[in-house]
Amino acid sequence: MNRELKRVSMVVLLMFVALLASTTIVQVFQADSLSADARNTRTLYDSYSIERGPILVAGEPIAQSMPADDEYKFQRTYSNGPLYAPVTGFIPLNGAPTGLEHALNSELSGTSDAQFFDKMNALITGQSPKGASVEATIDPVAQQAAWDALGDLTGSVVVTEPATGRVLAMVSKPSYDPNLLTVHDDQQVTDSYQALLNDESDPLIDRSINALNPPGSVFKLVVVTAALESGKFTPESTFPNPATYQLPGSSSIVINSGGGTCGGGDTVTIATALKQSCNIPLAELGLQLGDDAIRATAEKFGFNSDYSIPLDVSQSVYPTVLDDAQTALSAFGQTDVRATAMQMAMVSAAIANGGVLMAPNLVDKVTAPDLSPIQVFEPQTRERVMSAETAATLTQMMVNGVQDGAASNARIDGVDVAGKTGTAENAEDEPYTLWFTGFAPAADPKYAITVLVEDGGGMGQTGYGNLLAAPIAKQVLEAVLNK
Amino acid sequence: MPASSNRSTTTDAPARPPRVRRLHLPQKLRNLELFLLLIACGINAASVVLVQLGALGRIDTTLVLLGAGLSVMVLGMHVVLRFVAREADPFILPIATLLNGLGIAMIYRIDLANQETGLSSASVRQTIWSALAIGCAIAVLLIIRNHRVLFRYTYIAGFVGVALLLLPLVPGLGREVSGARVWIGIGSFATFQPGEIAKIALAVFFAGYLVRNRDSLSMVGKKFLWMRFPRLRDLGPILVVWALSMSVIIFQRDLGTALLYFGLFLVMLYLATGRLSWVLLGMSLFLGGALVASQTLDYVNGRFQNWLDALNPDVYTADGGSYQLVQGLFGLAKGGLVGTGLGQGRPEITPVPQSDYIIASLGEELGLAGIFAILALYLLLVARGFRIGFAGNDDFGKLLGVGLSFVIALQCFIVIGGVTRVIPLTGLTTPFLAAGGSSLVANWIIVALLLRLSDTVRNQPRLVV
């Protein structure tokens, strides 16, 4: 009987080997794909039940996890939610997180590679794991001022620090309350999210980094930068000054925003054209420069590229294929040129920083629960866009524009503000997009600001940049300069 | 007895009665058992404490006391062994204790998650059942002093086994739980799975029957290819067992139990006759039956679907679909290599996490490392049982010991293999671990029988050549 017994023993051994193999396959090799399965509620509960790190602004939490007495163990709460929604985003009960909650999810949840040893340590010591805290660069004064100044208009205000690229304010309106999306009730979250999604004012879109608008006249800063950097033009270079201008190879005509010529005289300088924000001289300049030169400069500023702050910023566009008529239109930010508010803030910041563009950045540092730094975001130079001389020349022209030019409503007594307004046409009957971009104080720029007002500021095609956007910039700059 | 006659011929000194001499010998095996038992009880207590720390964040004395109940009972059983089976295998009792205790800790952990306390909680009931089961085991040890007594009751055991199996089909007595009609109950209370006890009775019957009839089953028959196939008239027993298994599948809707009994019978048949032809014949009979059942019976067909295509959204959401299976896989995946730690996973998400799916619950909180340890314990337990088969002298004892151990091994394979998708999932309890009184009683009786058999094996006189 023992021969048979040996064989049966082998069979039993094989059965157990099969079990060892199957458990290994499930628990090791398939573990990742099973954890990633959308039906796996354990993964969802986990993302809630670790004590997620807070998001801080000036030391105060704008997002934090409070102990909750249910299966999720923690409730994510946002203080002053609508104000900071573009910064924090939200981590919904049943979907993917957005904003910083998304961009720094692994750090906030304590699962980043840098936190591996903390995690192991917590496992061994039996402590419940904690996520790292994220300190945002936002200046609460600037953020609040921008929120107040924008009022009920649809749009965005972005304030950055030109020398470092730190984002001091990032407001988008209309906004939403992220707290609605973190309640521990599946149905309620779904309902709230659907309501926000169906809202025609698109509150979920962050207009500071994810809304693309024609930049209009604020794009003239890019074209003039290209002109001055080419060495072929100076601010005093002159162009013919007609009241109407027929686009080459097209029956369309271009007019200046005022309707007449750009100041008096048969010719007009670049300085005057920029100060008065005239379209015809810029169209002529654009044609002489050619679209390749304009595109090269635009790309130095960040157009046609993806970058993150670490939130992903939508790609601003200077089209790759343009005929002469389109090149002329693109020179004052029309045709298919598109920009985010963040992109225009980078244009101003580069001019303000002596021609050096710093990479915009929303996070100062990430700190472990034991207060040891995990990651410190040092200012990073993105690119030198123009020479210091060009930057100084442009600054002077922008100061003139605010002093007694087309951007006069941004004037502040006792402070030199450099600025440029824009009033961009959308489709034929649609409301304009209104812009202001600039910085202050002009001699030693501390703040670069960009104001974007969508939907014509409620005035259809009658509003313009200096009327609606410039005063908002003025109000924000006053608040931050006087603080 | 040639061994003793060899050495005692010329001495004049009065031979000491062997019994007196033995009293002075230190009971090495029992001392080893005691040592291992204390470790097992220590681990059990530690796991309950860890569960409390993990799930409650504090230590609660109530279940520590209840946990001590298991320790007291097994130590009592150990003392009984010192008197009635002093040469019994020292590993079997500690392994069973450890598995039983781990099971209670995990069941308690799920009670905590479901906020159940007192007599309605599964952990308290499991502890009481454990005490009862160990009581039964002690009784078996005390009553059956020689396993060959069971040989006399071969046919009665067979009758009892079949009767127990069919009991749930009796109207008014049988209960249906999640589709399977394998329970009996009086009123709404005291449900019991007689099939668990039946497996012992059937093992006794198979062993006795095969020892009596193996000559006719193995010697005669026609040779075909390289194997000797049995005569038609000798096919009776295998056909009867096959029919019994099929009726379990059809009427009790319980694939696992049928597979368990048939597998047990086949292995014992093979051991007794040494004929592979029996195994092939039996396997093709069972596979044929299962194939027909999977085509005709919805629930069997569903099981196969769930097994082959578990993650398919349609199968997942279907009524009686793979939801439970997939949730168990999610739990196991969550556990990973080292697990979440006791009390810190979410095993309660999976349906029936304390009975059919206790292995997934343990895998979630103890990880692959824990599962490997548990499988090693089972393998060791089964190996100790097989030792009886290798070392034993009487064929009935050998067959019974191996049969009882194999039934534990096969049951583990059917349940754990079902949970981890080696085979289609069928409802069976994981021996010692899963919540369920009948299963505990049956498995502890098996422990008692294995202890008794191992004691006999060591005590039996040996030929010295």
Chai-1 contact restraints between the chains, C-beta under 6 A:
chainA,res_idxA,chainB,res_idxB,connection_type,confidence,min_distance_angstrom,max_distance_angstrom,comment,restraint_id
A,M1,B,L271,contact,1.0,0.0,6.0,A-B,restraint_1
A,E4,B,Y270,contact,1.0,0.0,6.0,A-B,restraint_2
A,E4,B,L271,contact,1.0,0.0,6.0,A-B,restraint_3
A,E4,B,G274,contact,1.0,0.0,6.0,A-B,restraint_4
A,L5,B,G389,contact,1.0,0.0,6.0,A-B,restraint_5
A,V8,B,V267,contact,1.0,0.0,6.0,A-B,restraint_6
A,S9,B,F386,contact,1.0,0.0,6.0,A-B,restraint_7
A,V12,B,V382,contact,1.0,0.0,6.0,A-B,restraint_8
A,V12,B,A409,contact,1.0,0.0,6.0,A-B,restraint_9
A,M15,B,F413,contact,1.0,0.0,6.0,A-B,restraint_10
A,F16,B,L375,contact,1.0,0.0,6.0,A-B,restraint_11
A,F16,B,L379,contact,1.0,0.0,6.0,A-B,restraint_12
A,A18,B,V422,contact,1.0,0.0,6.0,A-B,restraint_13
A,L19,B,L375,contact,1.0,0.0,6.0,A-B,restraint_14
A,L19,B,I416,contact,1.0,0.0,6.0,A-B,restraint_15
A,S22,B,T420,contact,1.0,0.0,6.0,A-B,restraint_16
A,S22,B,V422,contact,1.0,0.0,6.0,A-B,restraint_17
A,T23,B,I371,contact,1.0,0.0,6.0,A-B,restraint_18
A,T23,B,T420,contact,1.0,0.0,6.0,A-B,restraint_19
A,V26,B,L329,contact,1.0,0.0,6.0,A-B,restraint_20
A,V26,B,L332,contact,1.0,0.0,6.0,A-B,restraint_21
A,V26,B,T420,contact,1.0,0.0,6.0,A-B,restraint_22
A,Q27,B,L332,contact,1.0,0.0,6.0,A-B,restraint_23
A,Q27,B,G335,contact,1.0,0.0,6.0,A-B,restraint_24
A,Q27,B,G336,contact,1.0,0.0,6.0,A-B,restraint_25
A,Q27,B,L368,contact,1.0,0.0,6.0,A-B,restraint_26
A,A31,B,A333,contact,1.0,0.0,6.0,A-B,restraint_27
A,A31,B,G336,contact,1.0,0.0,6.0,A-B,restraint_28
A,L34,B,L329,contact,1.0,0.0,6.0,A-B,restraint_29
A,L34,B,F330,contact,1.0,0.0,6.0,A-B,restraint_30
A,L34,B,A333,contact,1.0,0.0,6.0,A-B,restraint_31
A,S35,B,A333,contact,1.0,0.0,6.0,A-B,restraint_32
A,N40,B,F330,contact,1.0,0.0,6.0,A-B,restraint_33
A,R42,B,F330,contact,1.0,0.0,6.0,A-B,restraint_34
A,R42,B,K334,contact,1.0,0.0,6.0,A-B,restraint_35
A,R42,B,R346,contact,1.0,0.0,6.0,A-B,restraint_36
